[in-house]
Amino acid sequence: MTPYIFTETLLPLIYFMSLLSFIIWAYDKHRAVYHKWRIPEFLLAIVTVLGGAFGSLCGMVIFNHKCRKPLFYIGVPAILFIQI
């Protein structure tokens, strides 16, 4: 019964959170380029911890966003490793 819980509940949740995380990182980068109000780093970290680490890492690499902050360039790969 355990494999069904993973494939039917947990896996779709991880997919959704990764997609949501990627979209949030893209939106934050867009706002940063135009010098507008930004998404708080706390929210980026929370979405990463709640299952969106893969989307966060993709957002970091593709958009070259938050790559200088140790919280993110060390934390996001570490959280992804833990989630895998």
Contact map, one row per residue, 1 for C-alpha under 8 A:
111110000000000000000000000000000000000000000000000000000000000000000000000000000000
111111000000000000000000000000000000000000000000000000000000000000000000000000000000
111111100000000000000000000000000000000000000000000000000000000000000000000000000000
111111111000000000000000000000000000000000000000000000000000000000000000000000000000
111111111100000000000000000000000000000000000000000000000000000000000000000000000000
011111111110000000000000000000000000000000000000000000000000000000000000000000000000
001111111111000000000000000000000000000000000000000000000000000000000000000000000000
000111111111000000000000000000000000000000000000000000000000000000000000000000000000
000111111111100000000000000000000000000000000000000000000000000000000000000000000000
000011111111110000000000000000000000000000000000000000000000000000000000000000000000
000001111111111000000000000000000000000000000000000000000000000000000000000000000000
000000111111111100000000000000000000000000000000000000000000000000000000000000000000
000000001111111110000000000000000000000000000000001000000000000000000000000000000000
000000000111111111000000000000000000000000000000001100000000000000000000000000000000
000000000011111111100000000000000000000000000000000100000000000000000000000000000000
000000000001111111110000000000000000000000000000000100000000000000000000000000000000
000000000000111111111000000000000000000000000010011100100000000000000000000000000000
000000000000011111111100000000000000000000000001001111110000000000000000000000000000
000000000000001111111110000000000000000000000000000100100000000000000000000000000000
000000000000000111111111000000000000000000000000000100100000000000000000000000000000
000000000000000011111111100000000000000000010011000110110010000000000000000000000000
000000000000000001111111110000000000000000000000000100110110000000000000000000000000
000000000000000000111111111000000000000000000000000000000010000000000000000000000000
000000000000000000011111111100000000000000010000000000000000000000000000000000000000
000000000000000000001111111110000000000000010000000000010011000010000000000000000000
000000000000000000000111111111000000000000000000000000000010001000000000000000000000
000000000000000000000011111111100000000000000000000000000000000000000000000000000000
000000000000000000000001111111110000011000000000000000000000000000000000000000000000
000000000000000000000000111111111000000000000000000000000000001010000000000000000000
000000000000000000000000011111111100000000000000000000000000000000000000000000000000
000000000000000000000000001111111111110000000000000000000000000000000000000000000000
000000000000000000000000000111111111110000000000000000000000000000000000000000000000
000000000000000000000000000011111111000000000000000000000000000000000000000000000000
000000000000000000000000000001111111000000000000000000000000000000000000000000000000
000000000000000000000000000000111111100000000000000000000000000000000000000000000000
000000000000000000000000000000111111110000000000000000000000000000000000000000000000
000000000000000000000000000000110011111000000000000000000000000000000000000000000000
000000000000000000000000000100110001111100000000000000000000000000000000000000000000
000000000000000000000000000100000000111110110000000000000000000000000000000000000000
000000000000000000000000000000000000011111110000000000000000000000000000000000000000
000000000000000000000000000000000000001111111000000000000000000000000000000000000000
000000000000000000000000000000000000000111111100000000000000000000000000000000000000
000000000000000000000000000000000000001111111110000000000000000000000000000000000000
000000000000000000001001100000000000001111111111000000000000000000000000000000000000
000000000000000000000000000000000000000011111111100000000000000000000000000000000000
000000000000000000000000000000000000000001111111110000000000000000000000000000000000
000000000000000010001000000000000000000000111111111110000000000000000000000000000000
000000000000000001001000000000000000000000011111111111110000000000000000000100100000
000000000000000000000000000000000000000000001111111110000000000000000000000000100000
000000000000000010000000000000000000000000000111111110000000000000000000000000000000
000000000000110011000000000000000000000000000011111111000000000000000000000000000010
000000000000011111111100000000000000000000000011111111110000000000000000000000000000
000000000000000001001000000000000000000000000011111111111000000000000000000110110010
000000000000000001000000000000000000000000000001001111111100000000000000000000010000
000000000000000011111100000000000000000000000001000111111110000000000000000000000000
000000000000000001001100100000000000000000000001000111111111000000000000000100000000
000000000000000000000000000000000000000000000000000011111111100000000000000110000000
000000000000000000000100000000000000000000000000000001111111110000000000000000000000
000000000000000000001110110000000000000000000000000000111111111110000000000000000000
000000000000000000000000100000000000000000000000000000011111111111100000000000000000
000000000000000000000000000000000000000000000000000000001111111110100000000000000000
000000000000000000000000000000000000000000000000000000000111111110000000000000000000
000000000000000000000000010010000000000000000000000000000011111110000000000000000000
000000000000000000000000000000000000000000000000000000000011111111100000000000000000
000000000000000000000000100010000000000000000000000000000011111111100000000000000000
000000000000000000000000000000000000000000000000000000000001000111111001100000000000
000000000000000000000000000000000000000000000000000000000001100111111101100000000000
000000000000000000000000000000000000000000000000000000000000000001111101100000000000
000000000000000000000000000000000000000000000000000000000000000001111111100000000000
000000000000000000000000000000000000000000000000000000000000000000111111111000000000
000000000000000000000000000000000000000000000000000000000000000000001111111100000000
000000000000000000000000000000000000000000000000000000000000000001111111111100000000
000000000000000000000000000000000000000000000000000000000000000001111111111110000000
000000000000000000000000000000000000000000000000000000000000000000000111111111000000
000000000000000000000000000000000000000000000000000000000000000000000111111111100000
000000000000000000000000000000000000000000000001000010011000000000000011111111110000
000000000000000000000000000000000000000000000000000010001000000000000000111111111000
000000000000000000000000000000000000000000000000000000000000000000000000011111111100
000000000000000000000000000000000000000000000001100010000000000000000000001111111110
000000000000000000000000000000000000000000000000000011000000000000000000000111111111
000000000000000000000000000000000000000000000000000000000000000000000000000011111111
000000000000000000000000000000000000000000000000000000000000000000000000000001111111
000000000000000000000000000000000000000000000000001010000000000000000000000000111111
000000000000000000000000000000000000000000000000000000000000000000000000000000011111
